[in-house]
Amino acid sequence: MSVTPVNRILQGDALEVLKTLPEASIDLIFADPPYNLQLNGELWRPNLTRVDAVDDAWDQFDDFAAYDAFTRQWLSGARRVLKPTGTIWVSGTYHNIFRVGAILQDLGYWVLNTIIWHKPNAMPNFRGTRFKNDVEVVIWAKKETRGAYTFRHHEMKVFNDGKQLGSLWSIPICTGAERLRDEGGKKLHPTQKPELLLERIIGASSRPGDIVLDPFLGTGTTAAVAKRLGRCWIGIERETAYVAAAQRRIDAVEPLPEDDPRLKDAHKRLGRVAFKTLIAAGLIAVGDVLTLDTPSMNAVIQANGHLATEWGHQGSIHSLASLLKDVPSVNGWKHWHYRTHDGRLESIDVLRRNYRDTKRNEG
């Protein structure tokens, strides 16, 4: 049985190196493949400086058929090495992402989300011939149609003020010290991804100790972030200049300490609190009236921790809110309100937070 070569850059062609990795050995793949992105002629800014286009040999294909064959081959290799519970993220632009998505589905992957990465500091369209291209699409898919996969839903709320994170991410392209440059000061890699993008991707879909693979490592963003977040990593890269730069970058990364909150599951870190726990703690009492926000309706707290309306509807804070709102699922903590001593209506989630704070202070 072959051993997975973790925490290493494997230099070579991704199509060939993928064949050497053990089957079903990888938890997460992030791939930023060649986009087949070529400009017809040179592009100049209004100040007569030339735009650095993606004109490297690794991004050149004879036609769509050649690009499709390449895409099918590396996606097949990626699927072979993914665990049954594994997921893959693939980044692209309008030049290639629709072809990638179709091939990905043809190979049996199941698409979970498409993330729209908005780049607020994207380069303008200097010719004024079309809209500014300030987004990329990142497809998130799992290996199998059915079965479990990792999604750290609660941890992602930190990126959206404590609320559920959506699929539109506004993240600037990397600049300043994060952007790797050659000895002449030019960008070392034309499509270097910002670390914040990879922090979200790796943080959302893997856990400490998982193995993260990037088959087109480039300047090493995926590996550097994976190392910082306590994941094992594997990078595949063909170009010697990129391998050297990526290795220096990765070597300089210090992993977060094991007790860092970012390495723990948020719902486990805070602890689950049942509504009955608040009753037992005296924060709310049997017989108290709660008010639903929309439609505005009252319900009385029962001894079993359920709520009951005057029309005979009963259920948990979640199921009763779902019934009254006529929607499939509701987080009752956010929609039921209690009346404070000074007469204000306040979300019962405030009581839950107060209870957690008290327990945390006691600990």
N, C-alpha and C positions, 0 to 999 in steps of 0.2 A: 504493500500500500504506500503510495507516494505521500510525501509530507508537503503541506502548503508552505511556500517560502514567504512568510510574513515579514513585514517591516523591511522590505527590499525593493529597489528599483530593478526591474528586469529589462535590460536593454535589448531591443529587437523589434521586429514587426509584430504588431498586435495580433494579426491573423495567425501567426505561427506560435507566438508565446502562449496565447490562450489555450492551445492544444496541449501544452505541457502541464497545465494546472489540474489538480485533482477534480474529478466530477463532484458536483454538489458540495463545494467547500467554501463558498463565498456568501456572506450575509447581505452585502449591499454593493451595488455597482453605480458609480457616477461616470458617465461618458460624455465627453465634449469632442465628438468626432470631427473630422474635416467636414466643412460645410459646402464644399464645391463652390466657394464664393470667389468669383473673379470679376474684376472691373474691366470693361471694354475701353482700354486706353487709360491714360493717367488722369488723376483727379487732383485739382488744385484749389486751395482756399482763396478767398478774395484778396488776402495779403500776398498772394503769389508764392506761398509755400506749398510744397507737394504733400499730399496725404499719404501716409504709410498704409498701403492696401495689403490685403492678404494675398500675396503673390508667391508664396513659398511652394516648392515642388510637392510637398506632402498634401497640399490642398487642390491639386490639379487632377482632373479626370477627363478622359476623352469625350465622354457623353453621359447622358443619364443612365444608360444601360450599364456602363462601367461602374458608375457610382452605386447603382442599385445592387449590383453583384457584390461589391465591396461591403455595403451595408448589411446585406443578407448574411454574408460570411461572418462578420464580426459579431452581429447580434445572435447568430446561432451558437458561436463559441461562448458568448457571454451567458446564454441560457443554459448551456451544458454545465458551466461551473457554478451557477447559482444554486443555493439550497432551495428545497421546495417552499420554504417560508421567505425566500429572498425577494428583494425588489431591485429595480433598476431605474435610474434617472438618466434621461438623454436630453442634452441641450442642443438647440438649433435655431436657425432663422427661417424666414420665408423661402430661402433658397433650397432648403433641404428637409425641413422638419415634417412636411406632409408626406414625403416619400419615406422617411424614417418611420413615421407613425403607421403607415399602411403595412410596411414590411414587418414591423414589430408585431402587429396584430396577426398577420398571416402566419407568423412563426409560433403563435400560441400564447404570447404574453397577454395579460389582462390589464388594460389601462385603468389606473386609479384616479389620476388627476392630470390636468395640464396646467402648469404654473405659467403665468404671464409675468416675466421679469421685465419691469419697467426701469429704464436707465435714465434718470432725470438729467444726467450730464452727458447724454449721448451726442455724438457729432452731428451737426446740422446737415441738411441736404444742400450743399453749396450751389448746385446748379439750379435749384428751385424747380426741378422737373417732377417731383413727387413729394409725398409727406416725409417728414423726418422719420427715419427708421430707429425708433427708440425702445423697441421691445425685442425680447427673445422668448421662445417657448421652451419650457422644460417639461417633458413627458415623464410622469411617474407611473410605473407599471410593475405588476408582480409576475412571478414565473408561472404560476398556476391560476386557473380561473377560480378555483375554490381553495379554501384553506387559510390558515392564519398568516399574518405578516406583522411586522413591527410598525406601529404608528404611535408616537409619543405625543398624543393630542394635547395633553395638559401643558407639557413643556413648551409647546409652540405659542401658547397664549402670552408669553413674555414679550413676543414681538408685536403684540397688538393690544397693549394696555389691559391685559388680563382677559381679553375676549377671544373667542375662537378665531384663529388665523384663517384668512381666505386665500384665494389662489392668485391674487394680484399682489406681487411683491415689488415695492419700489426701493431699489438698491443701486447706488451709484457704481459705475465702472471703477475699477481700481486705479488710483492715481497716487502721486507722492511716493513715499517710501515703500509702499506695498507693490508698486509697479516695478518689476525687474527690468533693468536696462543693460545694454552691452557697453563695451568700453567707450564707444563713441556717443553714448547717451541716448541711443535709439531704443525703442521698446524691444526687449529680447524676444517676446512672443506676441503676436498680433491679437490673440483672443484670450489673454490671461483673465481668468475669472476672479471676482472679488471674494475674499475670505468669508464675508458675511453670508454670501449666497450658499457656500458650502457648509457653513455652520448650521444654517437652517436645514439643509438637506440631510446632513449626517446626523444632526441632533434629532430630527423628526423620525428617521427610519432606521436607526440602529441604536445599540446600547453599548456601554463600555465593554471592551473585550471582543466585540464583533469584528469580523474581517471586512474591510472596505477595499474594493478594487477600482482602480482607474486605468482603463486600457489605453488611454491617450493622455498620459500624465502631464506633458508639457513642462511648465515651470514648477510643478509640484504642489499646487494649491490644495488639492484633495488630500494628499498624504500629510501635508503640514497641519491642516485642520484636524484630520483624523488622529494624528499623534497628540495634539493638544487636548483633544476630547477623550483620550484614553481608549481609542480604538486601535486595533491592529490594521495595517495597511499593506497594499501591494500596488506598485505602479509599473506600468509598461510604457516604455518610451523608446523611440527609434533614434532620435537625433542626439548626437553626443553633446552638443552645446547645452541642450535642455536638461539632459541627465545630470551634467556637472552642476548646473545652476540649481536644479531641484534638490540635489543631495545636500548642497551647502545650506539651502533654505531649511530643509527638514532637520538637519543636524542642529540648527540654531534654536529649534522649537523646544520649549520646556512644557511637559505635560502638566495639566492642572492637577493639584493635590487631590487625593482620593476623597476627601471630605468636602470638596467643592460642590455647592448645590447644583451646579449645571450638570453634574454627572449622576444625579439621583433622579428618580421618577417623582414628579411633583405630587401626584396623588398619594404616593406612599410617604413622601416627605411630610406632607401636611396631615395625612391621616384622613380616612373617611369618617364622616360624622352623620349618624342617622338622625332623623327628625325627633325620634323618641329620646335620643340622648339629650337634646335641648330641654325636653320636658323634665327628664330625670334630674338635670342640673338646675332646674328652677328658673331658667331663662324665659320660659313660656309655660303656660298652664293649661290643663284640661279645662275646657269650657270657654277658653279665650276665642275671640272671633278674628279670623284672618280675612283679608280682602284681596280678591283677584284683580289684577290691573285691567285686563280687557278680555271679555266683557266684565264690567265692574259687578262683582258678585261676592257675597259673604259666605263663609263656611266656618263651622265650629269644630274645634279640636276635640277628638275623641280619646278615650283612655288607651286605645290600642295604637295611638299615633297617627291614625287616619283623620281625614276631614269629612264633614257631612254638611250638605246644604239643607235648607228648609224644605226642598222638594224631594228629599230622599236620596240624592246622589251621594255616594261615598267613595273614598279611595285615598291613596297616598297623595302627598303634595304634588307628585309628578303625574300620576294617572288621572286624578280628578281635574287638574289644570288642563291636561290633554283632552279630556272629555268635554269640558266646558268651552274650550277654545276650538274644538272640532278640528284638531290637527294630530298627526300621528305620534309626535313626541314633544314633550315640554320639560324644561328644567324648572321644576317648581320653586327651587330656591330663589330664582330671579323674578318670579311673577306673583308670588303670594306676599302680602304685606301685613305687618302687625301695627297696632297703634301705640305710640310711645306715651310716656307719662305726660308729656306736654301736648298731646293730641295729634302729633304728626304721624303720617303713614310711612313706614320704613320697611325695606325689603327684609325678609327673614334671613337672607344671606348675611346680613350684618350680624345677626345673632350667632350664626355659624362661625363667622370670622372671629367674633369676640371669644367664643368658646375655644377655638384653636389657639388664639393668642394667650389665653389663660393657661392652657395646658403646656404651651411652649415655654412660658415663663416659669411654670412649676418644674419643668424638666431641666 
